[in-house]
């Protein structure tokens, strides 16, 4: 019994020390400026290597040579934030962990005019607004509340969105 307790006492610090050796990349809080089209100062058309070096906590990335379905991208799935760098847009999902300059997620459709004006294009489940930087597309859930945001440096005539993550 004494040997068992002694072994346990000696092994416990080694296990704790080994656990301390694993580190996770640290990222700042993501802050999205809706009217300027930037995430922590970066626009949607920034190169993927700049995003990766500034935010090393990305959960996945694909380059054009990887023949990714949606082209070059950098994803932060745990924060519900996605950079599609080859297509020049940023997607913000309903579980976004960060700050929005205008808290659009969950905002009712009929209250958007005071923040964004009239939509340039619209459908039953989305609206696209022209901005100084390009376009912002808002998607709506069954309750007609915003549940997804796409920010792009492109306009309604030349944006190419991706269907899946």
KAURCOR-V942627 format. One line per field, one symbol per residue. ss: DSSP state (A for helix, B for strand, O for the rest). phi: phi as a letter, one per 40 degrees, with the letter a starting at -180 (. if undefined). burial: I if it has 16 or more other C-alpha atoms within 10 Angstrom, else O. A space follows every 10 residues. Layout:
ss = ???
phi = ???
burial = ???
//
This chain:
ss = OAAAAAAAAA AAAAAAAAAA OOOOOOOOOB BBBOOOOBBO OBBOOOOAAA AAAAOOOOOB BBOAAAOOOO OOBBBBAAAO BBBBOOOOBB BBOOOOOBBB OOOOOOOBAA AOAAAAOOOO BBOOOBBBBB OOOOBBBBBB OOOOBBBBBB BBOOOOOOOO OOOOO
phi = .ccccccccc cdcccccccc ccbbccbccc bbcccbgbbf gbcccccccc ccccbcccca abbdccfcdb gcabbbdcbf bbbbcccfab bbccbdbibb cbcccgccdc bcdccbgccc aaacbaabbc bcciabbbbb cccgbcbabb bbccbccbcb cbcab
burial = OOOOOOOOOO OOOOOOOOOO OOOOOOOOOI OIIIOIIIIO OIIIIOIIOO IOOOIOIIOO IIIOOOOOOI IIIIIIIOII IIIIIIIIII IIIIOIIOOI OOOIIOOOIO OOOOOIOOIO OOOOOIIIII IOIIIIIIII OOOIIIIIII IIIIIIOOOO OOOOO
//
